[in-house]
Amino acid sequence: MEEAILPLLIYDKVSRGEASIRVWSAGCSSGEEPYSICILLRELLGEEFENFSLTIVGSDIDEEILESAREAIYLPRQVVNVPRPYLERHFTLQDGRYHLGEEIRSMVKFRNIDLFTRTAGSHFDLVLCRNVVIYFTREMQERLYMRFHSSLREGGYFVMGNTETLVGEASSLFRPAFVRERIYRKGADGNAP
C-alpha cells in the first residue's frame, strides 16, 4: 500500500489535475485499517497534504465496535506493526494505551452499514474489504463484489483479504494489479499499473 498503490493513486490524481482522494474501508472493525490509510496518505502527501481533499469512510455493521473505532485508543499489541516514526508523530501513549491524534481521527468518518443493503457511496479511488466475505456464501460474495465494483471510479483499486478469491461476474470486471496481495483495479482495458 505504502510503496506502490497509494503513490500510484497520488501520481494518477496529480497527473489528471485532481485533488481529491476517496477511500472506503468496508468491515473496518475497530478502525485500524482506515486510520492506517489516512496516516499513509498524510505521510506520502507531505507538504501537498493541504492541497488535497480526503474522504475516508470506515464502515461496519456493529455499532459498538464503531464507537471503539471513533475513540481511536489502542493497546500496544494493536500498534505493533506501526513504524516507530509514525507512532511517535500520530499517537500519544497514556496509561499504557496509544491514543491517535485528532488530525488523523478527524479525517475518518465511521458509518454503520450493512453491506447487503447499501454502500458508503460511489466514485471511490480505493475500496478495502479484507477478510469479510469469507464468512458468506458464494452468492453473497458475488453480490458484495458487484457492490464494491459499482462503488469504485474507473481505474479505482479494490483490496481483498489474502484468503479470498473473486467469484462470479466480478472476476471478469476487476483486473489484477498485484495478484499476490489480492489487489485489483476496476477497468475494461486490462492494463495493470
N, CA, C and O atoms as a DFTB+ gen file, in Angstrom:
772 C
 N C O
     1  1       0.830      -1.192       0.000
     2  2       0.000       0.000       0.000
     3  2       0.875       1.256       0.000
     4  3       0.674       2.174      -0.794
     5  1       1.845       1.268       0.908
     6  2       2.693       2.458       1.057
     7  2       3.679       2.626      -0.100
     8  3       3.992       3.750      -0.493
     9  1       4.165       1.516      -0.639
    10  2       5.214       1.604      -1.648
    11  2       4.699       1.617      -3.075
    12  3       5.411       2.059      -3.976
    13  1       3.485       1.145      -3.305
    14  2       3.003       1.059      -4.686
    15  2       1.629       1.686      -4.884
    16  3       1.502       2.659      -5.626
    17  1       0.609       1.152      -4.241
    18  2      -0.763       1.563      -4.534
    19  2      -1.004       3.046      -4.258
    20  3      -1.442       3.770      -5.152
    21  1      -0.732       3.503      -3.061
    22  2      -1.020       4.904      -2.736
    23  2      -0.155       5.872      -3.540
    24  3      -0.674       6.891      -3.996
    25  1       1.147       5.604      -3.737
    26  2       1.907       6.501      -4.627
    27  2       1.357       6.537      -6.055
    28  3       1.313       7.601      -6.672
    29  1       0.935       5.383      -6.586
    30  2       0.336       5.353      -7.922
    31  2      -0.968       6.145      -7.951
    32  3      -1.242       6.865      -8.911
    33  1      -1.748       6.013      -6.923
    34  2      -3.009       6.739      -6.833
    35  2      -2.758       8.252      -6.794
    36  3      -3.421       9.015      -7.495
    37  1      -1.810       8.668      -5.982
    38  2      -1.478      10.087      -5.886
    39  2      -0.943      10.598      -7.221
    40  3      -1.338      11.671      -7.675
    41  1      -0.051       9.841      -7.851
    42  2       0.501      10.227      -9.152
    43  2      -0.614      10.396     -10.188
    44  3      -0.630      11.366     -10.945
    45  1      -1.537       9.446     -10.209
    46  2      -2.661       9.491     -11.138
    47  2      -3.496      10.755     -10.910
    48  3      -3.891      11.422     -11.866
    49  1      -3.757      11.074      -9.661
    50  2      -4.540      12.266      -9.330
    51  2      -3.827      13.539      -9.785
    52  3      -4.431      14.407     -10.415
    53  1      -2.541      13.641      -9.462
    54  2      -1.771      14.833      -9.813
    55  2      -1.692      14.989     -11.332
    56  3      -1.841      16.093     -11.855
    57  1      -1.457      13.885     -12.034
    58  2      -1.314      13.956     -13.495
    59  2      -2.625      14.356     -14.168
    60  3      -2.608      14.902     -15.272
    61  1      -3.751      14.096     -13.525
    62  2      -5.041      14.495     -14.087
    63  2      -5.534      15.822     -13.524
    64  3      -6.631      16.273     -13.855
    65  1      -4.731      16.438     -12.684
    66  2      -5.108      17.723     -12.112
    67  2      -6.240      17.618     -11.095
    68  3      -6.981      18.578     -10.885
    69  1      -6.371      16.468     -10.474
    70  2      -7.404      16.264      -9.459
    71  2      -6.777      16.347      -8.074
    72  3      -5.600      16.040      -7.890
    73  1      -7.580      16.766      -7.111
    74  2      -7.047      16.943      -5.760
    75  2      -7.943      16.321      -4.697
    76  3      -7.983      16.795      -3.562
    77  1      -8.661      15.261      -5.060
    78  2      -9.483      14.576      -4.053
    79  2      -9.194      13.084      -4.115
    80  3      -8.995      12.512      -5.186
    81  1      -9.176      12.477      -2.949
    82  2      -8.968      11.037      -2.835
    83  2     -10.071      10.491      -1.941
    84  3     -10.298      10.976      -0.833
    85  1     -10.756       9.460      -2.455
    86  2     -11.867       8.855      -1.730
    87  2     -11.550       7.397      -1.423
    88  3     -11.214       6.625      -2.321
    89  1     -11.662       7.020      -0.135
    90  2     -11.329       5.673       0.319
    91  2     -12.472       5.136       1.171
    92  3     -13.033       5.851       2.000
    93  1     -12.810       3.860       0.954
    94  2     -13.816       3.185       1.784
    95  2     -13.217       1.903       2.326
    96  3     -12.795       1.030       1.567
    97  1     -13.184       1.795       3.649
    98  2     -12.762       0.582       4.335
    99  2     -14.016      -0.111       4.839
   100  3     -14.582       0.277       5.862
   101  1     -14.451      -1.144       4.111
   102  2     -15.686      -1.861       4.446
   103  2     -15.371      -2.983       5.435
   104  3     -14.428      -3.747       5.232
   105  1     -16.153      -3.078       6.491
   106  2     -15.870      -4.066       7.532
   107  2     -14.641      -3.662       8.316
   108  3     -13.747      -4.475       8.551
   109  1     -14.597      -2.391       8.725
   110  2     -13.374      -1.800       9.301
   111  2     -13.114      -2.179      10.748
   112  3     -12.039      -1.885      11.271
   113  1     -14.063      -2.821      11.407
   114  2     -13.906      -3.218      12.796
   115  2     -13.534      -2.020      13.663
   116  3     -14.248      -1.017      13.640
   117  1     -12.446      -2.087      14.424
   118  2     -12.113      -1.017      15.373
   119  2     -11.263       0.100      14.773
   120  3     -10.665       0.886      15.508
   121  1     -11.206       0.176      13.455
   122  2     -10.661       1.361      12.798
   123  2      -9.208       1.355      12.386
   124  3      -8.745       2.325      11.785
   125  1      -8.466       0.295      12.687
   126  2      -7.045       0.301      12.359
   127  2      -6.785       0.531      10.871
   128  3      -5.881       1.280      10.500
   129  1      -7.586      -0.119      10.021
   130  2      -7.348      -0.016       8.578
   131  2      -7.584       1.394       8.029
   132  3      -6.684       1.939       7.391
   133  1      -8.754       2.012       8.247
   134  2      -8.925       3.359       7.690
   135  2      -7.958       4.378       8.287
   136  3      -7.485       5.270       7.581
   137  1      -7.659       4.253       9.585
   138  2      -6.691       5.165      10.180
   139  2      -5.302       4.958       9.571
   140  3      -4.580       5.927       9.337
   141  1      -4.929       3.713       9.315
   142  2      -3.619       3.433       8.713
   143  2      -3.521       4.047       7.324
   144  3      -2.500       4.641       6.978
   145  1      -4.581       3.910       6.522
   146  2      -4.586       4.505       5.184
   147  2      -4.467       6.017       5.295
   148  3      -3.743       6.644       4.521
   149  1      -5.166       6.596       6.244
   150  2      -5.115       8.036       6.452
   151  2      -3.703       8.492       6.834
   152  3      -3.210       9.488       6.304
   153  1      -3.063       7.778       7.736
   154  2      -1.690       8.108       8.135
   155  2      -0.759       8.000       6.940
   156  3       0.079       8.877       6.731
   157  1      -0.889       6.937       6.150
   158  2      -0.020       6.767       4.981
   159  2      -0.219       7.895       3.975
   160  3       0.755       8.417       3.433
   161  1      -1.462       8.275       3.721
   162  2      -1.716       9.384       2.796
   163  2      -1.134      10.686       3.340
   164  3      -0.560      11.478       2.593
   165  1      -1.286      10.898       4.636
   166  2      -0.732      12.109       5.271
   167  2       0.782      12.151       5.094
   168  3       1.347      13.196       4.771
   169  1       1.425      11.026       5.303
   170  2       2.880      10.954       5.189
   171  2       3.339      11.085       3.735
   172  3       4.299      11.801       3.451
   173  1       2.656      10.396       2.814
   174  2       3.069      10.422       1.413
   175  2       2.832      11.778       0.757
   176  3       3.625      12.205      -0.082
   177  1       1.762      12.450       1.126
   178  2       1.461      13.752       0.519
   179  2       2.357      14.853       1.070
   180  3       2.605      15.851       0.393
   181  1       2.841      14.678       2.287
   182  2       3.754      15.659       2.877
   183  2       3.214      17.072       2.799
   184  3       2.110      17.346       3.270
   185  1       3.993      17.982       2.199
   186  2       3.602      19.386       2.109
   187  2       2.386      19.590       1.213
   188  3       1.698      20.604       1.335
   189  1       2.113      18.660       0.329
   190  2       0.963      18.773      -0.571
   191  2      -0.348      18.369       0.106
   192  3      -1.422      18.517      -0.478
   193  1      -0.261      17.865       1.323
   194  2      -1.439      17.376       2.017
   195  2      -2.557      18.414       2.063
   196  3      -3.722      18.082       1.843
   197  1      -2.214      19.645       2.343
   198  2      -3.209      20.716       2.463
   199  2      -3.923      20.982       1.150
   200  3      -5.013      21.555       1.150
   201  1      -3.331      20.577       0.026
   202  2      -3.929      20.824      -1.284
   203  2      -4.891      19.724      -1.713
   204  3      -5.505      19.813      -2.777
   205  1      -5.023      18.693      -0.895
   206  2      -5.888      17.571      -1.232
   207  2      -7.123      17.528      -0.325
   208  3      -7.080      17.941       0.833
   209  1      -8.201      17.026      -0.877
   210  2      -9.412      16.773      -0.114
   211  2      -9.523      15.263       0.054
   212  3      -9.658      14.532      -0.927
   213  1      -9.467      14.801       1.292
   214  2      -9.550      13.366       1.572
   215  2     -10.916      13.014       2.133
   216  3     -11.420      13.678       3.039
   217  1     -11.509      11.962       1.585
   218  2     -12.722      11.381       2.137
   219  2     -12.382       9.934       2.482
   220  3     -12.144       9.114       1.595
   221  1     -12.362       9.632       3.763
   222  2     -12.054       8.278       4.204
   223  2     -13.209       7.804       5.076
   224  3     -13.495       8.375       6.129
   225  1     -13.865       6.742       4.608
   226  2     -15.020       6.195       5.313
   227  2     -14.674       4.795       5.811
   228  3     -14.190       3.953       5.054
   229  1     -14.928       4.564       7.086
   230  2     -14.815       3.228       7.656
   231  2     -16.218       2.760       7.998
   232  3     -16.962       3.479       8.665
   233  1     -16.588       1.574       7.558
   234  2     -17.943       1.097       7.847
   235  2     -17.908      -0.291       8.472
   236  3     -17.013      -1.098       8.219
   237  1     -18.919      -0.532       9.295
   238  2     -19.097      -1.838       9.913
   239  2     -20.565      -1.956      10.297
   240  3     -21.265      -0.948      10.393
   241  1     -21.028      -3.156      10.512
   242  2     -22.428      -3.365      10.900
   243  2     -22.604      -3.294      12.414
   244  3     -23.728      -3.169      12.902
   245  1     -21.508      -3.374      13.157
   246  2     -21.534      -3.408      14.617
   247  2     -21.308      -2.003      15.189
   248  3     -20.188      -1.494      15.171
   249  1     -22.378      -1.383      15.695
   250  2     -22.288      -0.015      16.209
   251  2     -21.340       0.089      17.401
   252  3     -20.654       1.099      17.559
   253  1     -21.296      -0.938      18.236
   254  2     -20.414      -0.918      19.407
   255  2     -18.938      -0.867      18.987
   256  3     -18.144      -0.136      19.577
   257  1     -18.583      -1.650      17.964
   258  2     -17.195      -1.642      17.502
   259  2     -16.863      -0.312      16.816
   260  3     -15.720       0.145      16.859
   261  1     -17.866       0.305      16.184
   262  2     -17.649       1.616      15.565
   263  2     -17.388       2.688      16.618
   264  3     -16.591       3.599      16.394
   265  1     -18.051       2.584      17.756
   266  2     -17.789       3.532      18.850
   267  2     -16.349       3.397      19.316
   268  3     -15.682       4.394      19.591
   269  1     -15.875       2.168      19.404
   270  2     -14.481       1.934      19.761
   271  2     -13.546       2.531      18.707
   272  3     -12.516       3.115      19.046
   273  1     -13.904       2.384      17.437
   274  2     -13.090       2.946      16.359
   275  2     -13.023       4.465      16.463
   276  3     -11.962       5.054      16.260
   277  1     -14.137       5.096      16.773
   278  2     -14.165       6.564      16.891
   279  2     -13.270       7.058      18.029
   280  3     -12.685       8.137      17.943
   281  1     -13.168       6.260      19.092
   282  2     -12.312       6.632      20.225
   283  2     -10.841       6.582      19.846
   284  3     -10.051       7.393      20.332
   285  1     -10.460       5.643      18.987
   286  2      -9.092       5.514      18.475
   287  2      -8.054       5.372      19.587
   288  3      -7.035       6.062      19.599
   289  1      -8.333       4.474      20.506
   290  2      -7.402       4.161      21.594
   291  2      -7.037       2.691      21.456
   292  3      -7.908       1.821      21.426
   293  1      -5.722       2.422      21.371
   294  2      -5.287       1.067      21.041
   295  2      -4.269       0.528      22.043
   296  3      -3.448       1.264      22.591
   297  1      -4.352      -0.776      22.259
   298  2      -3.380      -1.478      23.090
   299  2      -2.055      -1.597      22.322
   300  3      -2.047      -1.538      21.093
   301  1      -0.952      -1.761      23.032
   302  2       0.342      -1.896      22.347
   303  2       0.355      -2.988      21.277
   304  3       0.968      -2.806      20.226
   305  1      -0.307      -4.114      21.523
   306  2      -0.321      -5.200      20.531
   307  2      -1.032      -4.790      19.240
   308  3      -0.776      -5.366      18.182
   309  1      -1.924      -3.797      19.322
   310  2      -2.658      -3.361      18.142
   311  2      -1.850      -2.407      17.266
   312  3      -2.197      -2.196      16.104
   313  1      -0.790      -1.835      17.799
   314  2       0.028      -0.900      17.019
   315  2       1.445      -1.433      16.802
   316  3       2.339      -0.684      16.408
   317  1       1.645      -2.718      17.057
   318  2       2.981      -3.304      16.977
   319  2       3.584      -3.164      15.570
   320  3       4.805      -3.096      15.435
   321  1       2.746      -3.118      14.518
   322  2       3.263      -3.006      13.151
   323  2       3.348      -1.574      12.638
   324  3       3.725      -1.344      11.489
   325  1       3.000      -0.622      13.480
   326  2       3.101       0.779      13.081
   327  2       4.570       1.202      13.181
   328  3       5.174       1.077      14.247
   329  1       5.154       1.704      12.076
   330  2       6.556       2.142      12.147
   331  2       6.751       3.195      13.239
   332  3       5.914       4.076      13.435
   333  1       7.855       3.083      13.928
   334  2       8.153       3.968      15.065
   335  2       7.964       5.458      14.735
   336  3       7.363       6.169      15.540
   337  1       8.449       5.962      13.588
   338  2       8.246       7.400      13.313
   339  2       6.761       7.784      13.230
   340  3       6.368       8.857      13.687
   341  1       5.947       6.909      12.650
   342  2       4.510       7.194      12.558
   343  2       3.867       7.142      13.925
   344  3       2.999       7.954      14.244
   345  1       4.293       6.185      14.735
   346  2       3.764       6.042      16.088
   347  2       4.062       7.300      16.903
   348  3       3.198       7.807      17.618
   349  1       5.284       7.793      16.789
   350  2       5.679       8.983      17.543
   351  2       4.986      10.248      17.050
   352  3       4.682      11.140      17.844
   353  1       4.732      10.332      15.735
   354  2       4.096      11.526      15.176
   355  2       2.590      11.569      15.378
   356  3       2.019      12.647      15.548
   357  1       1.946      10.421      15.362
   358  2       0.486      10.410      15.305
   359  2      -0.207       9.840      16.545
   360  3      -1.434       9.885      16.632
   361  1       0.550       9.308      17.500
   362  2      -0.048       8.717      18.698
   363  2       0.583       9.294      19.958
   364  3       1.722       9.759      19.952
   365  1      -0.189       9.249      21.035
   366  2       0.300       9.629      22.354
   367  2       0.072       8.439      23.279
   368  3      -1.021       7.874      23.317
   369  1       1.102       8.064      24.019
   370  2       0.989       6.949      24.965
   371  2       0.486       7.482      26.297
   372  3       1.133       8.316      26.930
   373  1      -0.689       6.987      26.718
   374  2      -1.261       7.385      28.005
   375  2      -1.794       6.141      28.705
   376  3      -2.571       5.378      28.131
   377  1      -1.380       5.950      29.921
   378  2      -1.877       4.819      30.734
   379  2      -1.753       3.487      29.997
   380  3      -2.653       2.650      30.070
   381  1      -0.650       3.291      29.296
   382  2      -0.388       2.024      28.632
   383  2      -1.156       1.804      27.344
   384  3      -1.122       0.707      26.786
   385  1      -1.849       2.830      26.860
   386  2      -2.599       2.720      25.601
   387  2      -2.191       3.852      24.665
   388  3      -1.787       4.933      25.094
   389  1      -2.312       3.564      23.369
   390  2      -1.942       4.547      22.352
   391  2      -3.186       5.276      21.858
   392  3      -4.129       4.663      21.356
   393  1      -3.168       6.605      22.011
   394  2      -4.279       7.458      21.594
   395  2      -3.893       8.130      20.277
   396  3      -2.889       8.837      20.196
   397  1      -4.702       7.898      19.256
   398  2      -4.451       8.508      17.957
   399  2      -4.752       9.999      18.023
   400  3      -5.727      10.416      18.647
   401  1      -3.904      10.806      17.371
   402  2      -4.063      12.254      17.380
   403  2      -5.308      12.725      16.640
   404  3      -5.832      12.038      15.762
   405  1      -5.763      13.906      17.014
   406  2      -7.008      14.463      16.469
   407  2      -6.932      14.704      14.964
   408  3      -7.937      14.540      14.273
   409  1      -5.776      15.085      14.440
   410  2      -5.685      15.361      12.998
   411  2      -6.140      14.147      12.192
   412  3      -6.962      14.283      11.286
   413  1      -5.622      12.974      12.508
   414  2      -5.977      11.755      11.771
   415  2      -7.391      11.318      12.127
   416  3      -8.167      10.959      11.241
   417  1      -7.735      11.342      13.401
   418  2      -9.082      10.933      13.827
   419  2     -10.162      11.718      13.106
   420  3     -11.177      11.153      12.699
   421  1      -9.951      13.009      12.949
   422  2     -10.983      13.863      12.361
   423  2     -11.174      13.616      10.863
   424  3     -12.188      14.027      10.299
   425  1     -10.233      12.965      10.224
   426  2     -10.326      12.744       8.780
   427  2     -11.073      11.464       8.412
   428  3     -11.418      11.269       7.246
   429  1     -11.325      10.601       9.376
   430  2     -12.014       9.340       9.091
   431  2     -13.438       9.419       9.638
   432  3     -13.651       9.711      10.815
   433  1     -14.397       9.156       8.770
   434  2     -15.806       9.142       9.168
   435  2     -16.270       7.691       9.238
   436  3     -16.067       6.918       8.302
   437  1     -16.890       7.334      10.347
   438  2     -17.366       5.967      10.535
   439  2     -18.875       5.912      10.360
   440  3     -19.610       6.767      10.852
   441  1     -19.322       4.872       9.639
   442  2     -20.747       4.721       9.359
   443  2     -21.182       3.277       9.583
   444  3     -20.455       2.335       9.266
   445  1     -22.372       3.126      10.131
   446  2     -22.957       1.808      10.327
   447  2     -23.613       1.396       9.017
   448  3     -24.626       1.971       8.619
   449  1     -23.042       0.403       8.346
   450  2     -23.541      -0.019       7.044
   451  2     -23.624      -1.541       6.984
   452  3     -22.668      -2.255       7.287
   453  1     -24.796      -2.006       6.584
   454  2     -24.984      -3.412       6.248
   455  2     -24.621      -3.526       4.770
   456  3     -25.321      -2.974       3.921
   457  1     -23.558      -4.221       4.456
   458  2     -23.040      -4.280       3.083
   459  2     -24.031      -4.858       2.085
   460  3     -23.887      -4.649       0.880
   461  1     -25.032      -5.578       2.568
   462  2     -26.011      -6.173       1.655
   463  2     -27.176      -5.243       1.334
   464  3     -27.968      -5.531       0.437
   465  1     -27.286      -4.135       2.056
   466  2     -28.398      -3.226       1.790
   467  2     -27.964      -1.876       1.241
   468  3     -28.760      -1.192       0.599
   469  1     -26.702      -1.472       1.482
   470  2     -26.238      -0.198       0.933
   471  2     -24.719      -0.131       0.931
   472  3     -24.033      -0.993       1.480
   473  1     -24.220       0.918       0.297
   474  2     -22.779       1.140       0.237
   475  2     -22.453       2.471       0.914
   476  3     -23.345       3.166       1.401
   477  1     -21.194       2.809       0.939
   478  2     -20.774       4.088       1.518
   479  2     -20.811       5.204       0.481
   480  3     -20.483       6.348       0.798
   481  1     -21.200       4.894      -0.743
   482  2     -21.265       5.903      -1.795
   483  2     -20.647       5.389      -3.076
   484  3     -20.588       4.183      -3.312
   485  1     -20.189       6.311      -3.897
   486  2     -19.631       5.937      -5.195
   487  2     -18.389       6.760      -5.504
   488  3     -18.008       7.651      -4.744
   489  1     -17.780       6.451      -6.614
   490  2     -16.577       7.148      -7.110
   491  2     -15.402       7.082      -6.136
   492  3     -14.631       8.033      -6.008
   493  1     -15.282       5.950      -5.457
   494  2     -14.138       5.766      -4.564
   495  2     -12.902       5.419      -5.395
   496  3     -12.997       4.743      -6.419
   497  1     -11.761       5.885      -4.942
   498  2     -10.484       5.560      -5.575
   499  2      -9.936       4.244      -5.046
   500  3      -9.167       3.561      -5.722
   501  1     -10.340       3.901      -3.833
   502  2      -9.833       2.707      -3.167
   503  2     -10.925       2.148      -2.265
   504  3     -11.470       2.856      -1.418
   505  1     -11.237       0.867      -2.458
   506  2     -12.157       0.159      -1.570
   507  2     -11.407      -1.028      -0.986
   508  3     -10.849      -1.845      -1.718
   509  1     -11.398      -1.115       0.335
   510  2     -10.763      -2.232       1.024
   511  2     -11.839      -3.044       1.724
   512  3     -12.644      -2.501       2.480
   513  1     -11.852      -4.330       1.473
   514  2     -12.747      -5.234       2.194
   515  2     -11.978      -6.532       2.390
   516  3     -12.054      -7.456       1.580
   517  1     -11.245      -6.570       3.475
   518  2     -10.337      -7.678       3.729
   519  2     -10.885      -8.596       4.810
   520  3     -11.271      -8.159       5.894
   521  1     -10.908      -9.884       4.481
   522  2     -11.293     -10.923       5.437
   523  2     -12.700     -10.741       6.001
   524  3     -12.958     -10.995       7.177
   525  1     -13.597     -10.296       5.132
   526  2     -15.003     -10.156       5.499
   527  2     -15.848     -11.163       4.733
   528  3     -16.689     -11.840       5.324
   529  1     -15.635     -11.269       3.427
   530  2     -16.513     -12.095       2.587
   531  2     -16.325     -13.594       2.824
   532  3     -17.165     -14.390       2.405
   533  1     -15.252     -13.986       3.481
   534  2     -15.041     -15.424       3.735
   535  2     -16.156     -16.026       4.585
   536  3     -16.325     -17.245       4.620
   537  1     -16.907     -15.184       5.260
   538  2     -17.982     -15.669       6.125
   539  2     -19.308     -15.846       5.385
   540  3     -20.296     -16.270       5.983
   541  1     -19.338     -15.521       4.071
   542  2     -20.585     -15.545       3.322
   543  2     -20.580     -16.627       2.247
   544  3     -19.526     -17.122       1.848
   545  1     -21.772     -16.981       1.787
   546  2     -21.903     -17.948       0.701
   547  2     -21.365     -17.345      -0.591
   548  3     -21.171     -16.133      -0.682
   549  1     -21.128     -18.177      -1.572
   550  2     -20.630     -17.702      -2.871
   551  2     -21.579     -16.671      -3.491
   552  3     -21.131     -15.657      -4.025
   553  1     -22.873     -16.926      -3.421
   554  2     -23.852     -15.990      -3.981
   555  2     -23.756     -14.624      -3.291
   556  3     -23.806     -13.581      -3.943
   557  1     -23.618     -14.650      -1.980
   558  2     -23.494     -13.402      -1.226
   559  2     -22.188     -12.691      -1.580
   560  3     -22.165     -11.467      -1.706
   561  1     -21.109     -13.444      -1.741
   562  2     -19.829     -12.863      -2.138
   563  2     -19.960     -12.157      -3.485
   564  3     -19.479     -11.038      -3.657
   565  1     -20.620     -12.826      -4.443
   566  2     -20.803     -12.230      -5.764
   567  2     -21.539     -10.903      -5.662
   568  3     -21.164      -9.929      -6.314
   569  1     -22.582     -10.865      -4.848
   570  2     -23.339      -9.613      -4.675
   571  2     -22.458      -8.517      -4.093
   572  3     -22.503      -7.373      -4.545
   573  1     -21.659      -8.864      -3.093
   574  2     -20.793      -7.859      -2.474
   575  2     -19.735      -7.344      -3.451
   576  3     -19.491      -6.140      -3.522
   577  1     -19.114      -8.243      -4.197
   578  2     -18.091      -7.812      -5.152
   579  2     -18.669      -6.863      -6.197
   580  3     -18.005      -5.913      -6.611
   581  1     -19.900      -7.119      -6.621
   582  2     -20.530      -6.229      -7.596
   583  2     -20.856      -4.879      -6.957
   584  3     -20.775      -3.847      -7.623
   585  1     -21.217      -4.876      -5.699
   586  2     -21.451      -3.605      -4.994
   587  2     -20.148      -2.789      -4.907
   588  3     -20.137      -1.580      -5.134
   589  1     -19.069      -3.480      -4.576
   590  2     -17.786      -2.782      -4.493
   591  2     -17.380      -2.247      -5.872
   592  3     -16.875      -1.132      -5.992
   593  1     -17.607      -3.049      -6.891
   594  2     -17.281      -2.627      -8.256
   595  2     -18.040      -1.346      -8.612
   596  3     -17.459      -0.408      -9.157
   597  1     -19.324      -1.311      -8.304
   598  2     -20.112      -0.122      -8.644
   599  2     -19.748       1.080      -7.775
   600  3     -20.037       2.218      -8.147
   601  1     -19.123       0.845      -6.628
   602  2     -18.725       1.949      -5.747
   603  2     -17.401       2.587      -6.155
   604  3     -17.057       3.669      -5.679
   605  1     -16.661       1.918      -7.035
   606  2     -15.355       2.426      -7.465
   607  2     -15.470       3.285      -8.714
   608  3     -16.335       3.061      -9.561
   609  1     -14.592       4.264      -8.815
   610  2     -14.458       5.002     -10.068
   611  2     -13.664       4.132     -11.041
   612  3     -13.018       3.171     -10.623
   613  1     -13.705       4.455     -12.320
   614  2     -12.912       3.738     -13.318
   615  2     -11.435       3.845     -12.931
   616  3     -10.940       4.942     -12.669
   617  1     -10.743       2.725     -12.896
   618  2      -9.333       2.711     -12.513
   619  2      -9.096       2.608     -11.018
   620  3      -7.951       2.525     -10.574
   621  1     -10.180       2.612     -10.229
   622  2     -10.044       2.524      -8.784
   623  2      -9.568       1.148      -8.342
   624  3      -9.724       0.164      -9.065
   625  1      -8.992       1.089      -7.158
   626  2      -8.415      -0.142      -6.621
   627  2      -9.366      -0.824      -5.653
   628  3     -10.060      -0.170      -4.874
   629  1      -9.387      -2.161      -5.714
   630  2     -10.140      -2.985      -4.775
   631  2      -9.162      -3.932      -4.098
   632  3      -8.419      -4.648      -4.769
   633  1      -9.159      -3.938      -2.761
   634  2      -8.245      -4.775      -1.992
   635  2      -9.068      -5.765      -1.176
   636  3      -9.964      -5.377      -0.426
   637  1      -8.752      -7.047      -1.330
   638  2      -9.439      -8.092      -0.582
   639  2      -8.431      -8.853       0.267
   640  3      -7.224      -8.652       0.141
   641  1      -8.931      -9.722       1.127
   642  2      -8.063     -10.496       2.003
   643  2      -7.275     -11.558       1.254
   644  3      -7.697     -12.026       0.196
   645  1      -6.133     -11.933       1.804
   646  2      -5.253     -12.911       1.149
   647  2      -5.874     -14.292       0.993
   648  3      -5.426     -15.074       0.154
   649  1      -6.885     -14.607       1.774
   650  2      -7.523     -15.923       1.662
   651  2      -8.777     -15.873       0.794
   652  3      -9.457     -16.885       0.630
   653  1      -9.086     -14.709       0.241
   654  2     -10.315     -14.539      -0.528
   655  2     -10.035     -14.570      -2.028
   656  3      -8.919     -14.305      -2.476
   657  1     -11.076     -14.901      -2.792
   658  2     -10.956     -15.024      -4.236
   659  2     -12.161     -14.373      -4.903
   660  3     -13.292     -14.522      -4.440
   661  1     -11.916     -13.657      -5.985
   662  2     -13.021     -13.086      -6.756
   663  2     -13.848     -14.212      -7.366
   664  3     -13.302     -15.196      -7.864
   665  1     -15.159     -14.059      -7.323
   666  2     -16.050     -15.063      -7.905
   667  2     -17.100     -14.355      -8.757
   668  3     -17.340     -13.157      -8.610
   669  1     -17.718     -15.124      -9.650
   670  2     -18.811     -14.603     -10.456
   671  2     -18.371     -13.550     -11.459
   672  3     -17.221     -13.529     -11.897
   673  1     -19.295     -12.685     -11.811
   674  2     -19.059     -11.653     -12.822
   675  2     -17.901     -10.732     -12.454
   676  3     -17.191     -10.248     -13.335
   677  1     -17.710     -10.490     -11.177
   678  2     -16.644      -9.593     -10.721
   679  2     -15.267     -10.077     -11.158
   680  3     -14.366      -9.265     -11.372
   681  1     -15.094     -11.384     -11.292
   682  2     -13.779     -11.909     -11.674
   683  2     -13.386     -11.482     -13.087
   684  3     -12.203     -11.503     -13.429
   685  1     -14.362     -11.095     -13.912
   686  2     -14.026     -10.598     -15.253
   687  2     -14.070      -9.077     -15.327
   688  3     -13.607      -8.497     -16.309
   689  1     -14.617      -8.423     -14.310
   690  2     -14.703      -6.964     -14.315
   691  2     -13.519      -6.297     -13.619
   692  3     -13.138      -5.178     -13.963
   693  1     -12.947      -6.983     -12.651
   694  2     -11.752      -6.463     -11.984
   695  2     -10.516      -7.012     -12.690
   696  3     -10.479      -8.180     -13.077
   697  1      -9.520      -6.172     -12.851
   698  2      -8.259      -6.579     -13.473
   699  2      -7.173      -6.667     -12.400
   700  3      -7.090      -5.803     -11.527
   701  1      -6.340      -7.709     -12.464
   702  2      -5.282      -7.846     -11.461
   703  2      -4.303      -6.666     -11.516
   704  3      -3.856      -6.261     -12.589
   705  1      -3.991      -6.137     -10.361
   706  2      -2.952      -5.114     -10.247
   707  2      -1.748      -5.739      -9.533
   708  3      -0.624      -5.686     -10.033
   709  1      -1.992      -6.321      -8.376
   710  2      -0.980      -7.030      -7.604
   711  2      -1.640      -8.311      -7.106
   712  3      -2.259      -8.325      -6.041
   713  1      -1.508      -9.374      -7.871
   714  2      -2.256     -10.605      -7.639
   715  2      -1.943     -11.225      -6.286
   716  3      -2.857     -11.607      -5.555
   717  1      -0.675     -11.330      -5.948
   718  2      -0.288     -11.985      -4.689
   719  2      -0.918     -11.296      -3.482
   720  3      -1.285     -11.950      -2.505
   721  1      -1.040      -9.970      -3.558
   722  2      -1.624      -9.199      -2.457
   723  2      -3.135      -9.065      -2.579
   724  3      -3.767      -8.431      -1.734
   725  1      -3.727      -9.655      -3.626
   726  2      -5.167      -9.604      -3.885
   727  2      -5.650      -8.162      -4.069
   728  3      -6.635      -7.739      -3.464
   729  1      -4.935      -7.423      -4.914
   730  2      -5.304      -6.047      -5.231
   731  2      -5.673      -5.985      -6.707
   732  3      -4.917      -6.425      -7.574
   733  1      -6.852      -5.431      -6.974
   734  2      -7.393      -5.386      -8.330
   735  2      -7.776      -3.959      -8.694
   736  3      -7.874      -3.086      -7.833
   737  1      -7.992      -3.738     -10.005
   738  2      -8.445      -2.430     -10.479
   739  2      -9.733      -2.587     -11.247
   740  3      -9.966      -3.607     -11.896
   741  1     -10.571      -1.565     -11.167
   742  2     -11.772      -1.530     -11.980
   743  2     -11.410      -0.940     -13.325
   744  3     -10.838       0.147     -13.407
   745  1     -11.746      -1.664     -14.379
   746  2     -11.480      -1.133     -15.703
   747  2     -11.543      -2.201     -16.756
   748  3     -11.237      -3.367     -16.508
   749  1     -11.946      -1.786     -17.938
   750  2     -12.134      -2.734     -19.038
   751  2     -10.871      -2.938     -19.859
   752  3     -10.797      -3.881     -20.647
   753  1      -9.869      -2.066     -19.688
   754  2      -8.693      -2.167     -20.564
   755  2      -7.723      -3.268     -20.162
   756  3      -6.898      -3.689     -20.973
   757  1      -7.808      -3.733     -18.939
   758  2      -6.952      -4.825     -18.509
   759  2      -5.525      -4.424     -18.213
   760  3      -4.689      -5.279     -17.922
   761  1      -5.230      -3.130     -18.283
   762  2      -3.877      -2.673     -18.021
   763  2      -3.641      -2.525     -16.528
   764  3      -4.289      -1.715     -15.864
   765  1      -2.732      -3.292     -16.018
   766  2      -2.349      -3.150     -14.617
   767  2      -1.240      -2.113     -14.535
   768  3      -0.540      -1.882     -15.521
   769  1      -1.069      -1.491     -13.387
   770  2      -0.013      -0.478     -13.277
   771  2       1.371      -1.081     -13.456
   772  3       2.369      -0.364     -13.392
